[in-house]
Amino acid sequence: MAIKLLNNYLLVKKVEEKETDGFKTVSAINELIGKGQCSFAPDEHSYLFDKTIYFEKSLGTEFEIEGQKVKFIKLEDIMGYE
């Protein structure tokens, strides 16, 4: 894939919530915070590549590329990473 990111955007793969023993843990914070894996980042922010990114679920533009759900997220909208 040859995507050139502009204006400090990141391309983040959505990470689906996992169920534990058939139950999904839901809390108010989980309803507001999204989690994804950084697939592409501008060269100056390459340290974020392949990191888990946390962001507000309502932010970003979501779409599907090559069968994978992804979002464009602005760098300043990232709340944290690990």
C-alpha positions as protocol buffer text, in pm:
chain_id: "A"
residue {
  index: 1
  type: MET
  ca { x: 0 y: 0 z: 0 }
}
residue {
  index: 2
  type: ALA
  ca { x: 144 y: 338 z: -95 }
}
residue {
  index: 3
  type: ILE
  ca { x: -26 y: 599 z: 122 }
}
residue {
  index: 4
  type: LYS
  ca { x: 133 y: 939 z: 180 }
}
residue {
  index: 5
  type: LEU
  ca { x: 2 y: 1095 z: 500 }
}
residue {
  index: 6
  type: LEU
  ca { x: -34 y: 1472 z: 519 }
}
residue {
  index: 7
  type: ASN
  ca { x: -92 y: 1730 z: 794 }
}
residue {
  index: 8
  type: ASN
  ca { x: 21 y: 1508 z: 1084 }
}
residue {
  index: 9
  type: TYR
  ca { x: -236 y: 1234 z: 1030 }
}
residue {
  index: 10
  type: LEU
  ca { x: -188 y: 873 z: 1136 }
}
residue {
  index: 11
  type: LEU
  ca { x: -350 y: 569 z: 978 }
}
residue {
  index: 12
  type: VAL
  ca { x: -476 y: 348 z: 1260 }
}
residue {
  index: 13
  type: LYS
  ca { x: -614 y: -6 z: 1229 }
}
residue {
  index: 14
  type: LYS
  ca { x: -913 y: -56 z: 1453 }
}
residue {
  index: 15
  type: VAL
  ca { x: -866 y: -311 z: 1730 }
}
residue {
  index: 16
  type: GLU
  ca { x: -1183 y: -502 z: 1805 }
}
residue {
  index: 17
  type: GLU
  ca { x: -1284 y: -558 z: 2167 }
}
residue {
  index: 18
  type: LYS
  ca { x: -1215 y: -913 z: 2285 }
}
residue {
  index: 19
  type: GLU
  ca { x: -1466 y: -1112 z: 2482 }
}
residue {
  index: 20
  type: THR
  ca { x: -1358 y: -1295 z: 2797 }
}
residue {
  index: 21
  type: ASP
  ca { x: -1550 y: -1618 z: 2862 }
}
residue {
  index: 22
  type: GLY
  ca { x: -1835 y: -1492 z: 2644 }
}
residue {
  index: 23
  type: PHE
  ca { x: -1862 y: -1155 z: 2823 }
}
residue {
  index: 24
  type: LYS
  ca { x: -1748 y: -819 z: 2696 }
}
residue {
  index: 25
  type: THR
  ca { x: -1632 y: -576 z: 2964 }
}
residue {
  index: 26
  type: VAL
  ca { x: -1810 y: -244 z: 2915 }
}
residue {
  index: 27
  type: SER
  ca { x: -1758 y: 73 z: 3115 }
}
residue {
  index: 28
  type: ALA
  ca { x: -1822 y: 440 z: 3052 }
}
residue {
  index: 29
  type: ILE
  ca { x: -1456 y: 496 z: 2968 }
}
residue {
  index: 30
  type: ASN
  ca { x: -1457 y: 211 z: 2712 }
}
residue {
  index: 31
  type: GLU
  ca { x: -1752 y: 374 z: 2537 }
}
residue {
  index: 32
  type: LEU
  ca { x: -1552 y: 697 z: 2489 }
}
residue {
  index: 33
  type: ILE
  ca { x: -1197 y: 577 z: 2425 }
}
residue {
  index: 34
  type: GLY
  ca { x: -1096 y: 401 z: 2103 }
}
residue {
  index: 35
  type: LYS
  ca { x: -793 y: 183 z: 2058 }
}
residue {
  index: 36
  type: GLY
  ca { x: -605 y: 94 z: 1743 }
}
residue {
  index: 37
  type: GLN
  ca { x: -270 y: -3 z: 1601 }
}
residue {
  index: 38
  type: CYS
  ca { x: -77 y: 262 z: 1408 }
}
residue {
  index: 39
  type: SER
  ca { x: -25 y: 129 z: 1053 }
}
residue {
  index: 40
  type: PHE
  ca { x: 132 y: 437 z: 893 }
}
residue {
  index: 41
  type: ALA
  ca { x: 279 y: 755 z: 1037 }
}
residue {
  index: 42
  type: PRO
  ca { x: 465 y: 1049 z: 883 }
}
residue {
  index: 43
  type: ASP
  ca { x: 844 y: 1006 z: 890 }
}
residue {
  index: 44
  type: GLU
  ca { x: 889 y: 1253 z: 1177 }
}
residue {
  index: 45
  type: HIS
  ca { x: 647 y: 1046 z: 1390 }
}
residue {
  index: 46
  type: SER
  ca { x: 768 y: 701 z: 1286 }
}
residue {
  index: 47
  type: TYR
  ca { x: 817 y: 612 z: 1655 }
}
residue {
  index: 48
  type: LEU
  ca { x: 436 y: 559 z: 1665 }
}
residue {
  index: 49
  type: PHE
  ca { x: 443 y: 290 z: 1392 }
}
residue {
  index: 50
  type: ASP
  ca { x: 303 y: -41 z: 1519 }
}
residue {
  index: 51
  type: LYS
  ca { x: 216 y: 108 z: 1861 }
}
residue {
  index: 52
  type: THR
  ca { x: -125 y: 81 z: 2027 }
}
residue {
  index: 53
  type: ILE
  ca { x: -289 y: 424 z: 2000 }
}
residue {
  index: 54
  type: TYR
  ca { x: -566 y: 560 z: 2224 }
}
residue {
  index: 55
  type: PHE
  ca { x: -809 y: 826 z: 2097 }
}
residue {
  index: 56
  type: GLU
  ca { x: -1167 y: 947 z: 2138 }
}
residue {
  index: 57
  type: LYS
  ca { x: -1393 y: 710 z: 1944 }
}
residue {
  index: 58
  type: SER
  ca { x: -1588 y: 998 z: 1793 }
}
residue {
  index: 59
  type: LEU
  ca { x: -1276 y: 1148 z: 1629 }
}
residue {
  index: 60
  type: GLY
  ca { x: -1120 y: 1052 z: 1298 }
}
residue {
  index: 61
  type: THR
  ca { x: -1253 y: 936 z: 966 }
}
residue {
  index: 62
  type: GLU
  ca { x: -1332 y: 566 z: 949 }
}
residue {
  index: 63
  type: PHE
  ca { x: -1328 y: 358 z: 631 }
}
residue {
  index: 64
  type: GLU
  ca { x: -1229 y: 16 z: 501 }
}
residue {
  index: 65
  type: ILE
  ca { x: -914 y: -53 z: 300 }
}
residue {
  index: 66
  type: GLU
  ca { x: -815 y: -398 z: 178 }
}
residue {
  index: 67
  type: GLY
  ca { x: -1085 y: -548 z: 402 }
}
residue {
  index: 68
  type: GLN
  ca { x: -946 y: -386 z: 719 }
}
residue {
  index: 69
  type: LYS
  ca { x: -1130 y: -118 z: 921 }
}
residue {
  index: 70
  type: VAL
  ca { x: -902 y: 184 z: 960 }
}
residue {
  index: 71
  type: LYS
  ca { x: -922 y: 548 z: 1072 }
}
residue {
  index: 72
  type: PHE
  ca { x: -732 y: 863 z: 986 }
}
residue {
  index: 73
  type: ILE
  ca { x: -654 y: 1027 z: 1321 }
}
residue {
  index: 74
  type: LYS
  ca { x: -484 y: 1365 z: 1367 }
}
residue {
  index: 75
  type: LEU
  ca { x: -168 y: 1346 z: 1574 }
}
residue {
  index: 76
  type: GLU
  ca { x: -298 y: 1608 z: 1819 }
}
residue {
  index: 77
  type: ASP
  ca { x: -608 y: 1393 z: 1883 }
}
residue {
  index: 78
  type: ILE
  ca { x: -401 y: 1102 z: 2015 }
}
residue {
  index: 79
  type: MET
  ca { x: -447 y: 1067 z: 2392 }
}
residue {
  index: 80
  type: GLY
  ca { x: -161 y: 822 z: 2444 }
}
residue {
  index: 81
  type: TYR
  ca { x: 18 y: 517 z: 2310 }
}
residue {
  index: 82
  type: GLU
  ca { x: 195 y: 204 z: 2434 }
}
